[in-house]
Amino acid sequence: MILKHVLVLPFPAQGHVNPLMHLSHKLAQHGCKVTFVNTEFNHKRVVSAMNGKVSLEGSKVELISIPDGLGPEEDRNDLASLASAVMRTMPSALEKLIRDINSVDGGSKRITCIIVDTSMAWALEVVQKLGIKGALFIPLSAAIIAMEDNMQKLIEDGIIDSDGFPIRKGKFQVSPEMPTMDTADLPWCCIGDPITQKAIYHYIVKLVKCSHLTDWWLSNTCYDLEPGALSVCPKILPIGPLMESAKYRSMGQFWEEDLSCLDWLNQQPPCSVIYIACGSIAIFDPSQFKELALGLELACRPFLWVVREDSDSGNKIACLEEFEGTRAKIVKWAPQNSVLSHPSVACFISHCGWNSVMDGVSHGVPFLCWPYFADQLHNKSYICDVWKVGLGFESHEKGIISRWEIKKKVDQLLGDQNIRVRSKKMKEKVMNNIVDGGKSSENFNEFMDWLKE
């Protein structure tokens, strides 16, 4: 059988690159060659974190790049500007890249399929133009995709207007089968000012339209987590949880992982450590950062805290030096799955990005939820209200979560055996999906049969 060559295109953010890299290694394990396309800006970060390599020995995944349309100093966390630049620049760059690859050695390395992130669904227009197989990959919850696929219904029901702004405040349901959502938590309404929100909403409208150019919607979720959303949007094919390949763990990381934290965890008692990691974008202001540090001190438990080097970490890590030692470990980036699978970890203070949600439930670790923006607020609702495997924090009138609230919720979570039991049962259900004969495993095999036709 001819080796299938799959091109994979993630949205340029860490939480999108990670699950698509896990998928890429899974494809490679099934005999595919994979070309993974980052933006030039992120490609440099990834290669730097891998000590200058564009692939790892034995891997069939190769890293290449195209421009994102922004200048070197422009803010890639400004999602409206990034989306606008991507739309201006990347379609033509992607088409040229594919044509160039397909012309090498008389077409011997020809791309046979392109898998695009749902936030890059415009690329399916390029795929269609070139006559290549295309599939969509969803790194968000199925609930968010089901809601976005029903945005016209939300307009007709008077929930939002044609620019995505809520007409009425409060709870709503996309369908009786799905949990309630809140208009205040609509993903585009949690980002920046109204101009930014409008721009992101219309970008999403474009993506939804393009998504229907393929019948294959792969998703990093499973039936046990989101039965309602998957019944409302049956086109979504759950193949999760996607687990990282331990051998190629470092591929795709924007920062080098600090493995010393694993040795530190080995020295801690079982089920004692609070793990704090709030993703690749969230930044705490100095007051909130201090309250979190003092809350962890009040909790009197060992903690492992990820403080990224792009989040003013010099000053912040300096203020944490007094904590470091046997009771605390501060790192700039951590091997998250290895951390969450460690027996010393008791709970996960998380921003509730879907990637981290899947990591946490796959390892049976209870959550303390600290969502930052976008889909993270709805993910918190899943954790606290639907699955009941975590708790949220309450902020006071200035929006700050106090040290006393942090201590209170840590004590409450770790003293609640019911949450721990539910977390372990959830892990068993979720992981059963990816064993031989599991629903996610069968779905992935169905996709591979189509890919190899």
PLY file of the C-alpha trace (Angstrom):
ply
format ascii 1.0
element vertex 453
property float x
property float y
property float z
element edge 452
property int vertex1
property int vertex2
end_header
0.00 0.00 0.00
1.27 3.49 -0.88
2.30 5.52 2.18
-0.35 8.14 2.88
0.96 11.69 3.31
-1.19 13.84 5.61
-0.75 17.58 6.03
-1.94 18.90 9.42
-2.79 22.56 9.99
-3.49 23.81 13.56
-4.67 27.24 14.63
-1.54 29.08 15.87
-2.05 28.61 19.62
-0.55 26.07 22.03
-3.91 24.59 23.00
-4.60 23.81 19.33
-1.11 22.60 18.39
-0.94 20.05 21.24
-3.97 17.85 20.42
-3.23 17.98 16.69
0.32 16.85 17.43
-1.08 13.94 19.47
-3.31 13.09 16.50
-0.33 13.37 14.13
1.66 10.78 16.08
-1.38 8.50 16.16
-1.62 8.79 12.36
2.11 8.08 12.08
1.70 4.96 14.23
-0.86 3.78 11.66
1.59 4.15 8.79
1.09 7.74 7.61
3.75 10.32 6.88
2.70 13.63 8.47
3.74 17.17 7.60
2.80 19.49 10.46
2.40 23.15 9.46
2.94 25.81 12.11
3.15 29.54 11.51
6.72 30.79 11.11
6.52 32.54 14.50
5.42 29.39 16.34
7.68 27.12 14.29
10.70 29.00 15.65
9.44 28.54 19.22
8.79 24.84 18.74
12.16 24.19 17.09
13.90 26.15 19.83
12.15 24.06 22.50
13.39 20.95 20.62
16.99 22.25 20.52
16.90 23.10 16.83
15.30 19.92 15.46
12.41 19.83 12.96
11.68 16.18 13.71
12.71 13.58 16.27
14.51 10.33 15.52
12.04 7.64 14.54
9.14 10.06 14.09
7.25 10.24 10.80
6.09 13.77 11.72
8.00 16.65 10.14
7.61 20.30 11.12
7.44 23.05 8.48
5.99 26.59 8.44
4.20 29.34 6.54
3.77 33.03 7.53
0.83 34.19 9.64
0.74 37.72 8.21
1.79 39.54 11.41
5.07 41.35 12.03
7.67 40.00 14.49
6.63 42.35 17.30
2.85 42.13 16.88
0.77 40.52 19.62
-0.28 36.95 18.70
-2.60 36.89 21.74
-4.76 39.55 20.07
-7.02 36.93 18.52
-9.00 39.32 16.29
-5.81 40.70 14.69
-4.35 37.22 14.39
-7.50 35.84 12.72
-7.61 38.77 10.31
-3.94 38.36 9.38
-4.34 34.61 8.96
-7.23 35.08 6.52
-5.25 37.62 4.46
-2.04 35.64 4.27
-2.34 31.93 4.85
-4.75 30.65 2.15
-2.39 31.55 -0.70
0.68 30.46 1.30
-0.95 27.11 2.09
-1.91 26.53 -1.54
1.64 27.27 -2.68
3.09 24.97 -0.03
0.85 22.07 -1.11
1.59 22.61 -4.81
5.33 22.71 -4.07
5.20 19.46 -2.04
3.09 17.75 -4.71
5.59 18.64 -7.45
8.63 17.14 -5.69
10.13 14.03 -7.33
7.31 13.67 -9.82
4.66 13.69 -7.11
6.14 10.85 -5.05
5.52 12.80 -1.82
2.08 14.00 -2.84
-0.31 15.13 -0.08
-3.23 12.68 0.07
-5.24 14.31 2.87
-5.30 17.57 4.82
-6.58 17.73 8.41
-7.38 21.27 9.49
-8.19 22.73 12.88
-11.80 23.87 13.14
-10.44 27.39 13.76
-8.71 27.13 10.36
-11.70 25.64 8.51
-11.25 28.19 5.70
-8.43 25.88 4.55
-11.05 23.39 3.35
-11.73 25.82 0.48
-8.07 25.38 -0.54
-8.41 21.61 -0.17
-11.51 21.59 -2.36
-9.80 23.72 -5.00
-6.84 21.31 -5.17
-9.02 18.19 -5.24
-7.47 16.65 -2.12
-9.25 14.82 0.69
-9.98 17.05 3.67
-11.03 16.50 7.27
-11.79 18.80 10.19
-10.31 18.41 13.66
-12.09 19.91 16.69
-9.82 20.73 19.68
-12.76 22.32 21.57
-15.70 20.69 23.30
-18.46 19.24 21.13
-20.88 21.52 23.00
-19.17 24.66 21.70
-19.15 23.33 18.13
-22.82 22.28 18.37
-23.69 25.77 19.62
-21.70 27.48 16.85
-23.29 25.21 14.24
-26.69 26.41 15.51
-25.94 30.15 15.65
-28.60 30.94 13.07
-31.14 29.26 15.35
-29.91 31.46 18.23
-30.58 34.51 16.06
-34.05 33.23 15.09
-34.86 32.53 18.76
-33.89 36.08 19.73
-30.93 35.04 21.87
-28.25 36.88 19.84
-28.29 39.47 17.06
-26.63 39.16 13.64
-23.29 40.36 15.08
-23.35 37.79 17.87
-24.24 40.14 20.73
-26.75 38.83 23.31
-30.25 40.30 22.97
-31.27 38.93 26.33
-29.16 37.93 29.30
-29.30 34.60 31.05
-29.47 30.89 30.38
-30.42 29.21 27.12
-30.30 25.75 25.56
-29.27 24.87 22.04
-31.35 21.72 22.50
-33.10 19.95 25.39
-30.45 17.22 25.10
-27.65 19.68 25.94
-26.76 21.37 29.24
-27.76 25.03 29.58
-25.37 27.76 28.49
-25.22 31.41 29.54
-25.18 34.33 27.10
-22.43 35.87 29.24
-20.24 32.84 28.45
-20.55 32.87 24.65
-16.92 32.35 23.52
-16.67 35.48 21.37
-18.29 37.62 24.10
-15.45 36.79 26.52
-12.67 38.29 24.40
-11.69 41.96 24.38
-13.94 44.90 23.51
-17.14 44.90 21.38
-15.21 45.57 18.15
-13.00 42.53 18.80
-16.01 40.42 19.77
-17.85 41.30 16.56
-14.78 40.50 14.44
-14.28 37.12 16.11
-17.98 36.26 15.78
-17.92 36.87 12.02
-14.69 34.88 11.72
-16.51 31.99 13.43
-19.48 32.39 11.04
-17.05 31.98 8.13
-15.49 28.91 9.78
-18.88 27.26 10.37
-19.76 27.66 6.69
-16.44 26.20 5.56
-16.68 23.31 8.05
-19.44 21.75 5.97
-17.09 21.29 3.02
-16.12 17.95 4.59
-18.11 15.12 6.17
-15.30 14.23 8.58
-15.39 16.15 11.87
-12.90 14.47 14.20
-13.08 15.59 17.82
-10.97 15.27 20.96
-13.91 14.20 23.11
-15.88 11.02 23.81
-19.48 9.90 24.17
-19.29 9.57 27.96
-18.35 13.24 28.38
-20.77 14.89 25.95
-23.66 12.63 24.98
-26.10 15.52 24.54
-23.89 17.64 22.29
-22.95 14.63 20.17
-26.63 13.75 19.67
-27.39 17.34 18.62
-24.45 17.41 16.21
-24.07 13.79 15.00
-21.55 14.83 12.37
-18.93 15.10 15.14
-16.89 11.88 15.37
-15.31 11.59 18.84
-11.84 10.00 18.85
-10.66 11.19 22.27
-9.08 11.36 24.62
-6.01 11.86 22.44
-3.01 10.90 24.57
0.48 12.21 23.94
3.22 9.93 22.70
5.75 9.73 25.57
8.59 9.18 23.08
7.80 12.37 21.14
6.33 14.41 24.00
8.42 17.53 23.37
7.26 17.97 19.76
4.88 20.91 19.42
5.66 22.63 22.73
6.22 26.40 22.56
8.46 26.24 25.63
10.98 23.65 26.78
9.51 21.38 29.46
11.22 21.43 32.85
11.52 17.74 33.74
13.02 18.49 37.16
9.48 18.83 38.50
9.01 15.06 38.11
11.93 14.37 40.46
10.41 16.88 42.90
7.03 15.13 42.69
8.74 11.84 43.54
9.65 13.33 46.93
6.07 14.31 47.84
3.50 12.20 49.73
0.74 10.52 47.71
-2.23 12.71 46.79
-0.75 15.84 48.41
0.35 18.25 45.65
-1.68 21.12 44.20
-0.79 21.52 40.50
-1.37 25.01 39.06
-1.21 25.55 35.29
-3.31 28.16 33.51
-2.45 27.58 29.88
-0.46 29.49 27.30
-2.32 32.83 27.22
-3.77 33.70 30.65
-1.83 36.28 32.67
-2.53 37.14 36.32
-2.22 40.77 37.33
0.23 41.34 40.23
-2.51 41.61 42.89
-4.17 38.37 41.83
-0.83 36.61 41.51
0.06 37.59 45.07
-3.33 36.43 46.40
-2.89 33.05 44.71
0.61 32.67 46.18
-0.63 33.58 49.67
-3.65 31.29 49.30
-1.36 28.39 48.45
0.75 29.22 51.50
-2.37 29.24 53.70
-3.40 25.84 52.30
-0.23 24.34 53.84
0.18 21.80 51.04
3.01 21.25 48.57
2.36 22.85 45.18
3.78 22.77 41.66
3.13 26.01 39.78
3.72 26.69 36.09
4.65 30.37 35.54
5.38 30.98 31.85
8.42 33.00 30.87
6.25 35.37 28.79
4.07 36.37 31.78
6.42 38.78 33.56
7.80 35.69 35.23
11.05 37.32 36.30
9.32 39.49 38.89
6.72 36.88 39.78
9.13 34.00 40.22
11.33 36.26 42.36
8.41 36.80 44.74
7.89 33.04 44.96
11.50 32.17 45.82
10.71 32.14 49.55
8.26 29.27 48.92
10.57 27.09 46.86
12.04 23.99 48.40
10.41 20.88 49.78
6.95 22.50 49.78
6.93 24.27 46.42
8.29 23.94 42.91
8.05 26.71 40.30
8.67 25.88 36.61
8.26 27.81 33.35
6.61 24.90 31.52
5.73 21.38 32.62
5.18 17.96 31.01
1.51 18.12 31.94
0.39 14.55 31.30
3.34 13.17 33.25
2.48 15.53 36.10
-1.23 14.66 36.16
-0.49 10.92 36.09
1.84 11.21 39.10
0.44 9.67 42.32
1.48 12.68 44.43
-0.87 15.08 42.57
-4.09 15.77 44.49
-5.83 18.42 42.36
-5.46 20.66 39.32
-6.00 24.43 39.44
-6.74 24.99 35.75
-7.87 27.66 33.29
-10.23 24.99 31.88
-8.92 25.00 28.32
-10.34 21.89 26.63
-6.89 20.34 26.27
-6.33 20.60 30.03
-9.87 19.41 30.75
-9.24 16.24 28.73
-5.84 15.79 30.42
-7.40 16.11 33.88
-10.38 13.80 33.37
-8.18 11.22 31.62
-6.06 10.97 34.78
-8.89 11.20 37.30
-7.63 14.43 38.89
-10.22 16.76 40.51
-10.30 20.40 39.34
-10.32 23.84 40.87
-11.57 25.97 37.97
-10.10 29.37 37.06
-11.36 30.08 33.50
-9.80 33.00 31.64
-11.88 33.55 28.47
-13.63 32.07 25.41
-14.83 28.46 25.72
-13.18 28.03 29.12
-16.22 29.39 30.97
-18.52 26.73 29.52
-15.89 24.06 30.18
-15.99 25.09 33.84
-19.75 24.50 33.80
-19.16 20.95 32.54
-16.62 20.27 35.32
-18.57 21.78 38.22
-22.25 21.38 37.27
-22.53 18.43 34.86
-19.72 15.99 35.71
-19.28 17.30 39.29
-15.53 16.62 39.35
-14.43 20.05 40.52
-15.24 23.37 42.15
-15.09 26.99 41.04
-13.78 30.08 42.85
-15.86 33.10 43.86
-14.34 36.57 43.35
-15.13 39.68 45.36
-16.49 42.93 43.91
-13.14 43.99 42.41
-12.87 40.73 40.51
-10.04 39.38 42.69
-10.15 35.86 44.12
-8.86 36.20 47.67
-6.28 34.07 49.43
-9.00 32.97 51.88
-11.27 31.82 49.05
-8.37 29.85 47.56
-7.61 28.12 50.88
-11.31 27.46 51.46
-11.84 25.79 48.07
-8.62 23.74 48.30
-9.72 22.42 51.69
-13.27 21.80 50.46
-12.18 19.94 47.32
-9.57 17.77 49.00
-11.93 16.98 51.86
-14.70 15.79 49.52
-14.29 12.07 48.87
-17.34 12.07 46.57
-15.57 14.36 44.08
-12.52 12.12 44.12
-14.63 9.01 43.58
-16.50 10.66 40.67
-13.16 11.74 39.15
-11.82 8.18 39.25
-15.03 6.77 37.75
-14.91 9.42 35.01
-11.34 8.40 34.22
-12.39 4.76 33.80
-15.27 5.67 31.49
-13.20 8.06 29.39
-10.20 5.76 29.00
-12.43 2.82 27.99
-13.17 4.76 24.80
-9.62 4.35 23.48
-9.00 0.67 24.25
-9.44 -1.86 21.44
-13.16 -2.03 20.75
-13.84 1.27 22.50
-16.08 3.77 20.71
-13.36 6.36 20.07
-10.97 3.66 18.90
-13.56 2.31 16.46
-14.28 5.82 15.18
-10.58 6.42 14.55
-10.30 3.11 12.68
-13.29 4.13 10.55
-11.48 7.35 9.65
-8.28 5.46 8.81
-10.21 3.13 6.48
-11.51 6.22 4.60
-8.04 7.80 4.57
-6.46 4.70 3.05
-9.09 4.19 0.36
0 1
1 2
2 3
3 4
4 5
5 6
6 7
7 8
8 9
9 10
10 11
11 12
12 13
13 14
14 15
15 16
16 17
17 18
18 19
19 20
20 21
21 22
22 23
23 24
24 25
25 26
26 27
27 28
28 29
29 30
30 31
31 32
32 33
33 34
34 35
35 36
36 37
37 38
38 39
39 40
40 41
41 42
42 43
43 44
44 45
45 46
46 47
47 48
48 49
49 50
50 51
51 52
52 53
53 54
54 55
55 56
56 57
57 58
58 59
59 60
60 61
61 62
62 63
63 64
64 65
65 66
66 67
67 68
68 69
69 70
70 71
71 72
72 73
73 74
74 75
75 76
76 77
77 78
78 79
79 80
80 81
81 82
82 83
83 84
84 85
85 86
86 87
87 88
88 89
89 90
90 91
91 92
92 93
93 94
94 95
95 96
96 97
97 98
98 99
99 100
100 101
101 102
102 103
103 104
104 105
105 106
106 107
107 108
108 109
109 110
110 111
111 112
112 113
113 114
114 115
115 116
116 117
117 118
118 119
119 120
120 121
121 122
122 123
123 124
124 125
125 126
126 127
127 128
128 129
129 130
130 131
131 132
132 133
133 134
134 135
135 136
136 137
137 138
138 139
139 140
140 141
141 142
142 143
143 144
144 145
145 146
146 147
147 148
148 149
149 150
150 151
151 152
152 153
153 154
154 155
155 156
156 157
157 158
158 159
159 160
160 161
161 162
162 163
163 164
164 165
165 166
166 167
167 168
168 169
169 170
170 171
171 172
172 173
173 174
174 175
175 176
176 177
177 178
178 179
179 180
180 181
181 182
182 183
183 184
184 185
185 186
186 187
187 188
188 189
189 190
190 191
191 192
192 193
193 194
194 195
195 196
196 197
197 198
198 199
199 200
200 201
201 202
202 203
203 204
204 205
205 206
206 207
207 208
208 209
209 210
210 211
211 212
212 213
213 214
214 215
215 216
216 217
217 218
218 219
219 220
220 221
221 222
222 223
223 224
224 225
225 226
226 227
227 228
228 229
229 230
230 231
231 232
232 233
233 234
234 235
235 236
236 237
237 238
238 239
239 240
240 241
241 242
242 243
243 244
244 245
245 246
246 247
247 248
248 249
249 250
250 251
251 252
252 253
253 254
254 255
255 256
256 257
257 258
258 259
259 260
260 261
261 262
262 263
263 264
264 265
265 266
266 267
267 268
268 269
269 270
270 271
271 272
272 273
273 274
274 275
275 276
276 277
277 278
278 279
279 280
280 281
281 282
282 283
283 284
284 285
285 286
286 287
287 288
288 289
289 290
290 291
291 292
292 293
293 294
294 295
295 296
296 297
297 298
298 299
299 300
300 301
301 302
302 303
303 304
304 305
305 306
306 307
307 308
308 309
309 310
310 311
311 312
312 313
313 314
314 315
315 316
316 317
317 318
318 319
319 320
320 321
321 322
322 323
323 324
324 325
325 326
326 327
327 328
328 329
329 330
330 331
331 332
332 333
333 334
334 335
335 336
336 337
337 338
338 339
339 340
340 341
341 342
342 343
343 344
344 345
345 346
346 347
347 348
348 349
349 350
350 351
351 352
352 353
353 354
354 355
355 356
356 357
357 358
358 359
359 360
360 361
361 362
362 363
363 364
364 365
365 366
366 367
367 368
368 369
369 370
370 371
371 372
372 373
373 374
374 375
375 376
376 377
377 378
378 379
379 380
380 381
381 382
382 383
383 384
384 385
385 386
386 387
387 388
388 389
389 390
390 391
391 392
392 393
393 394
394 395
395 396
396 397
397 398
398 399
399 400
400 401
401 402
402 403
403 404
404 405
405 406
406 407
407 408
408 409
409 410
410 411
411 412
412 413
413 414
414 415
415 416
416 417
417 418
418 419
419 420
420 421
421 422
422 423
423 424
424 425
425 426
426 427
427 428
428 429
429 430
430 431
431 432
432 433
433 434
434 435
435 436
436 437
437 438
438 439
439 440
440 441
441 442
442 443
443 444
444 445
445 446
446 447
447 448
448 449
449 450
450 451
451 452
